[in-house]
Amino acid sequence: MKRRAGPRSRRAFPEHPDQTESQQPDFGADFYADNAAPIRYHASRYRLGNFRHDIVYLSSYIHDAEVRLDELRLRRKSLVIPLNRARWELDRGVGDLAYIRSELTISPVLSVSLELNHTCFLQKTFFHAPKVVISKLQNISEQWEGSDDEGLILDFAFRSKLRLRCGSNLTVKLVDRVTLNIHEAG
């Protein structure tokens, strides 16, 4: 295992709330990049652009990330999810996948529901280290009648999921926290 640090920070998307359409990034160029700098991505329901597209884009960044369920933190109305995120955007090739510690923050969260749908979750090893792997993040808006609340689902392997009911002023942030760990096939 070798460590490699990139430039200080790379924003996949500007965090300023009143950005214009002309400031939209080139999502394809950002996702397949040689720049190993940490990601800072901020999606907001009321930001210019398409929030659902932002959720799909975020989902591509967190696909195959490992999450320890005992590390999730709900502070006030913000859910903080520490991740060990696979750096698929670096496109290093088979057997040379890099990981980085990241945080996914979702706010405001009104309710949380966890569904575990496989017998592997009943094993002792899972209870000592309750780890799941993210398959996708999806937006399920307009689920609640007479409400502007948003819904998000974080799908995990083995058809398990974390369901979130969020306020109408929903924001989702992905921030990489530390330098890269590169795992080489051997």
C-alpha positions as YAML, in Angstrom:
chain: A
units: angstrom
residues:
- id: 1
  name: MET
  ca: [0.00, 0.00, 0.00]
- id: 2
  name: LYS
  ca: [1.38, 3.40, -0.92]
- id: 3
  name: ARG
  ca: [0.12, 6.84, -0.05]
- id: 4
  name: ARG
  ca: [-0.11, 9.67, -2.50]
- id: 5
  name: ALA
  ca: [-1.31, 13.16, -1.80]
- id: 6
  name: GLY
  ca: [-2.78, 15.40, -4.47]
- id: 7
  name: PRO
  ca: [-3.32, 19.16, -4.52]
- id: 8
  name: ARG
  ca: [-5.02, 20.69, -1.51]
- id: 9
  name: SER
  ca: [-8.65, 20.51, -2.69]
- id: 10
  name: ARG
  ca: [-10.70, 20.06, -5.84]
- id: 11
  name: ARG
  ca: [-14.30, 21.19, -6.01]
- id: 12
  name: ALA
  ca: [-16.49, 19.04, -8.16]
- id: 13
  name: PHE
  ca: [-19.09, 21.78, -7.92]
- id: 14
  name: PRO
  ca: [-19.07, 25.35, -6.59]
- id: 15
  name: GLU
  ca: [-20.66, 25.65, -3.16]
- id: 16
  name: HIS
  ca: [-21.93, 29.20, -3.65]
- id: 17
  name: PRO
  ca: [-25.77, 29.17, -3.54]
- id: 18
  name: ASP
  ca: [-26.37, 31.89, -6.16]
- id: 19
  name: GLN
  ca: [-24.21, 30.51, -8.98]
- id: 20
  name: THR
  ca: [-25.36, 30.93, -12.56]
- id: 21
  name: GLU
  ca: [-26.02, 28.31, -15.24]
- id: 22
  name: SER
  ca: [-22.76, 29.31, -16.94]
- id: 23
  name: GLN
  ca: [-20.87, 28.07, -13.86]
- id: 24
  name: GLN
  ca: [-22.09, 24.50, -14.33]
- id: 25
  name: PRO
  ca: [-19.08, 22.17, -14.35]
- id: 26
  name: ASP
  ca: [-18.24, 19.66, -17.06]
- id: 27
  name: PHE
  ca: [-19.43, 16.61, -15.10]
- id: 28
  name: GLY
  ca: [-17.76, 14.10, -17.42]
- id: 29
  name: ALA
  ca: [-14.40, 15.86, -17.25]
- id: 30
  name: ASP
  ca: [-14.62, 16.14, -13.46]
- id: 31
  name: PHE
  ca: [-15.60, 12.53, -12.92]
- id: 32
  name: TYR
  ca: [-12.86, 10.98, -15.10]
- id: 33
  name: ALA
  ca: [-9.88, 12.96, -13.89]
- id: 34
  name: ASP
  ca: [-6.18, 12.51, -13.19]
- id: 35
  name: ASN
  ca: [-6.39, 15.10, -10.42]
- id: 36
  name: ALA
  ca: [-6.23, 13.13, -7.16]
- id: 37
  name: ALA
  ca: [-7.20, 16.14, -5.05]
- id: 38
  name: PRO
  ca: [-10.01, 15.58, -2.51]
- id: 39
  name: ILE
  ca: [-13.59, 16.24, -3.63]
- id: 40
  name: ARG
  ca: [-15.93, 18.88, -2.20]
- id: 41
  name: TYR
  ca: [-19.39, 18.58, -3.73]
- id: 42
  name: HIS
  ca: [-22.48, 20.46, -2.60]
- id: 43
  name: ALA
  ca: [-25.98, 19.83, -3.98]
- id: 44
  name: SER
  ca: [-28.93, 21.92, -2.88]
- id: 45
  name: ARG
  ca: [-32.57, 21.67, -3.89]
- id: 46
  name: TYR
  ca: [-32.77, 25.43, -4.41]
- id: 47
  name: ARG
  ca: [-29.47, 25.91, -6.23]
- id: 48
  name: LEU
  ca: [-29.66, 26.69, -9.94]
- id: 49
  name: GLY
  ca: [-29.40, 23.54, -12.01]
- id: 50
  name: ASN
  ca: [-31.02, 20.15, -11.69]
- id: 51
  name: PHE
  ca: [-31.00, 18.71, -8.16]
- id: 52
  name: ARG
  ca: [-31.94, 15.22, -9.36]
- id: 53
  name: HIS
  ca: [-28.98, 15.27, -11.73]
- id: 54
  name: ASP
  ca: [-26.77, 16.30, -8.81]
- id: 55
  name: ILE
  ca: [-28.02, 13.29, -6.81]
- id: 56
  name: VAL
  ca: [-27.19, 10.93, -9.70]
- id: 57
  name: TYR
  ca: [-23.76, 12.56, -9.98]
- id: 58
  name: LEU
  ca: [-23.16, 12.19, -6.23]
- id: 59
  name: SER
  ca: [-24.29, 8.58, -6.44]
- id: 60
  name: SER
  ca: [-21.52, 7.87, -8.96]
- id: 61
  name: TYR
  ca: [-18.96, 9.22, -6.48]
- id: 62
  name: ILE
  ca: [-20.17, 7.13, -3.53]
- id: 63
  name: HIS
  ca: [-20.84, 3.87, -5.41]
- id: 64
  name: ASP
  ca: [-19.01, 1.00, -3.63]
- id: 65
  name: ALA
  ca: [-18.20, 3.14, -0.59]
- id: 66
  name: GLU
  ca: [-18.06, 1.26, 2.70]
- id: 67
  name: VAL
  ca: [-20.16, 2.59, 5.58]
- id: 68
  name: ARG
  ca: [-20.01, 1.52, 9.22]
- id: 69
  name: LEU
  ca: [-23.55, 1.92, 10.51]
- id: 70
  name: ASP
  ca: [-22.30, 2.47, 14.06]
- id: 71
  name: GLU
  ca: [-20.45, 5.61, 12.83]
- id: 72
  name: LEU
  ca: [-23.55, 7.42, 11.50]
- id: 73
  name: ARG
  ca: [-24.22, 10.62, 13.46]
- id: 74
  name: LEU
  ca: [-27.43, 12.62, 13.60]
- id: 75
  name: ARG
  ca: [-26.64, 16.13, 14.89]
- id: 76
  name: ARG
  ca: [-29.61, 18.40, 15.18]
- id: 77
  name: LYS
  ca: [-31.14, 17.77, 11.75]
- id: 78
  name: SER
  ca: [-27.95, 16.81, 9.88]
- id: 79
  name: LEU
  ca: [-27.05, 13.20, 9.20]
- id: 80
  name: VAL
  ca: [-23.28, 12.71, 8.84]
- id: 81
  name: ILE
  ca: [-22.22, 9.47, 7.16]
- id: 82
  name: PRO
  ca: [-18.48, 8.67, 7.29]
- id: 83
  name: LEU
  ca: [-17.40, 6.72, 4.19]
- id: 84
  name: ASN
  ca: [-14.41, 4.79, 2.95]
- id: 85
  name: ARG
  ca: [-14.98, 5.90, -0.64]
- id: 86
  name: ALA
  ca: [-13.65, 4.10, -3.72]
- id: 87
  name: ARG
  ca: [-12.05, 6.65, -6.10]
- id: 88
  name: TRP
  ca: [-13.61, 5.36, -9.34]
- id: 89
  name: GLU
  ca: [-13.20, 8.84, -10.87]
- id: 90
  name: LEU
  ca: [-9.42, 8.34, -11.06]
- id: 91
  name: ASP
  ca: [-9.89, 5.50, -13.57]
- id: 92
  name: ARG
  ca: [-6.62, 3.78, -12.64]
- id: 93
  name: GLY
  ca: [-7.58, 0.43, -14.15]
- id: 94
  name: VAL
  ca: [-8.32, -3.01, -12.81]
- id: 95
  name: GLY
  ca: [-6.60, -3.92, -9.53]
- id: 96
  name: ASP
  ca: [-5.40, -0.41, -8.72]
- id: 97
  name: LEU
  ca: [-8.31, 1.16, -6.85]
- id: 98
  name: ALA
  ca: [-7.72, 4.06, -4.47]
- id: 99
  name: TYR
  ca: [-9.85, 4.77, -1.36]
- id: 100
  name: ILE
  ca: [-10.31, 7.97, 0.60]
- id: 101
  name: ARG
  ca: [-12.06, 8.78, 3.89]
- id: 102
  name: SER
  ca: [-15.04, 11.00, 3.15]
- id: 103
  name: GLU
  ca: [-18.18, 12.38, 4.76]
- id: 104
  name: LEU
  ca: [-21.62, 12.55, 3.23]
- id: 105
  name: THR
  ca: [-23.77, 15.12, 5.05]
- id: 106
  name: ILE
  ca: [-27.51, 15.32, 4.44]
- id: 107
  name: SER
  ca: [-29.57, 18.12, 5.95]
- id: 108
  name: PRO
  ca: [-32.25, 18.67, 7.20]
- id: 109
  name: VAL
  ca: [-33.21, 15.09, 8.04]
- id: 110
  name: LEU
  ca: [-36.68, 14.67, 9.56]
- id: 111
  name: SER
  ca: [-36.72, 10.86, 9.90]
- id: 112
  name: VAL
  ca: [-34.41, 7.89, 9.32]
- id: 113
  name: SER
  ca: [-35.34, 4.26, 8.63]
- id: 114
  name: LEU
  ca: [-32.88, 1.37, 8.14]
- id: 115
  name: GLU
  ca: [-33.91, -1.82, 6.32]
- id: 116
  name: LEU
  ca: [-31.55, -4.82, 6.46]
- id: 117
  name: ASN
  ca: [-32.73, -7.54, 4.07]
- id: 118
  name: HIS
  ca: [-30.22, -10.39, 4.15]
- id: 119
  name: THR
  ca: [-29.25, -13.13, 6.59]
- id: 120
  name: CYS
  ca: [-25.59, -12.03, 6.50]
- id: 121
  name: PHE
  ca: [-26.66, -9.14, 8.74]
- id: 122
  name: LEU
  ca: [-27.56, -11.63, 11.48]
- id: 123
  name: GLN
  ca: [-23.97, -12.87, 11.87]
- id: 124
  name: LYS
  ca: [-21.85, -11.95, 14.90]
- id: 125
  name: THR
  ca: [-19.21, -10.28, 12.72]
- id: 126
  name: PHE
  ca: [-21.81, -7.81, 11.45]
- id: 127
  name: PHE
  ca: [-22.89, -6.86, 14.98]
- id: 128
  name: HIS
  ca: [-19.25, -6.19, 15.98]
- id: 129
  name: ALA
  ca: [-18.52, -4.15, 12.85]
- id: 130
  name: PRO
  ca: [-21.80, -3.28, 11.08]
- id: 131
  name: LYS
  ca: [-20.42, -2.47, 7.63]
- id: 132
  name: VAL
  ca: [-22.45, -2.08, 4.42]
- id: 133
  name: VAL
  ca: [-21.49, -1.15, 0.86]
- id: 134
  name: ILE
  ca: [-23.36, 1.60, -1.01]
- id: 135
  name: SER
  ca: [-24.79, 0.73, -4.40]
- id: 136
  name: LYS
  ca: [-26.58, 4.05, -5.13]
- id: 137
  name: LEU
  ca: [-28.19, 7.21, -3.81]
- id: 138
  name: GLN
  ca: [-31.60, 8.12, -5.20]
- id: 139
  name: ASN
  ca: [-34.13, 10.92, -4.82]
- id: 140
  name: ILE
  ca: [-37.78, 10.00, -4.24]
- id: 141
  name: SER
  ca: [-39.50, 13.39, -4.19]
- id: 142
  name: GLU
  ca: [-43.22, 13.99, -3.90]
- id: 143
  name: GLN
  ca: [-43.77, 10.93, -1.71]
- id: 144
  name: TRP
  ca: [-45.69, 12.75, 1.02]
- id: 145
  name: GLU
  ca: [-49.07, 14.27, 0.19]
- id: 146
  name: GLY
  ca: [-49.52, 17.91, 1.12]
- id: 147
  name: SER
  ca: [-45.80, 18.33, 1.86]
- id: 148
  name: ASP
  ca: [-42.75, 19.76, 0.13]
- id: 149
  name: ASP
  ca: [-40.49, 17.27, 1.94]
- id: 150
  name: GLU
  ca: [-37.91, 15.37, -0.07]
- id: 151
  name: GLY
  ca: [-37.01, 11.71, 0.20]
- id: 152
  name: LEU
  ca: [-33.62, 10.10, -0.29]
- id: 153
  name: ILE
  ca: [-32.74, 6.42, -0.31]
- id: 154
  name: LEU
  ca: [-29.21, 5.16, 0.18]
- id: 155
  name: ASP
  ca: [-29.25, 1.65, -1.32]
- id: 156
  name: PHE
  ca: [-26.77, -0.90, 0.02]
- id: 157
  name: ALA
  ca: [-25.68, -4.31, -1.23]
- id: 158
  name: PHE
  ca: [-28.07, -7.22, -0.53]
- id: 159
  name: ARG
  ca: [-31.19, -5.05, -1.11]
- id: 160
  name: SER
  ca: [-30.80, -3.15, 2.14]
- id: 161
  name: LYS
  ca: [-31.37, 0.59, 2.41]
- id: 162
  name: LEU
  ca: [-31.41, 3.72, 4.51]
- id: 163
  name: ARG
  ca: [-34.57, 5.78, 3.91]
- id: 164
  name: LEU
  ca: [-34.49, 9.47, 4.75]
- id: 165
  name: ARG
  ca: [-37.30, 11.98, 4.90]
- id: 166
  name: CYS
  ca: [-35.75, 15.40, 4.47]
- id: 167
  name: GLY
  ca: [-36.98, 18.97, 4.63]
- id: 168
  name: SER
  ca: [-37.79, 20.99, 1.53]
- id: 169
  name: ASN
  ca: [-34.51, 22.94, 1.85]
- id: 170
  name: LEU
  ca: [-32.49, 19.74, 1.37]
- id: 171
  name: THR
  ca: [-28.72, 19.92, 0.89]
- id: 172
  name: VAL
  ca: [-26.29, 17.06, 0.35]
- id: 173
  name: LYS
  ca: [-22.52, 17.48, 0.70]
- id: 174
  name: LEU
  ca: [-19.68, 15.10, -0.06]
- id: 175
  name: VAL
  ca: [-16.30, 16.06, 1.36]
- id: 176
  name: ASP
  ca: [-13.12, 13.97, 1.16]
- id: 177
  name: ARG
  ca: [-11.18, 14.14, 4.43]
- id: 178
  name: VAL
  ca: [-7.73, 12.59, 4.04]
- id: 179
  name: THR
  ca: [-5.09, 11.56, 1.51]
- id: 180
  name: LEU
  ca: [-5.41, 8.59, -0.81]
- id: 181
  name: ASN
  ca: [-4.74, 4.95, 0.01]
- id: 182
  name: ILE
  ca: [-3.91, 3.00, -3.11]
- id: 183
  name: HIS
  ca: [-4.58, -0.74, -3.05]
- id: 184
  name: GLU
  ca: [-2.71, -2.62, -5.73]
- id: 185
  name: ALA
  ca: [-3.68, -6.09, -6.91]
- id: 186
  name: GLY
  ca: [-1.12, -8.60, -5.86]
...
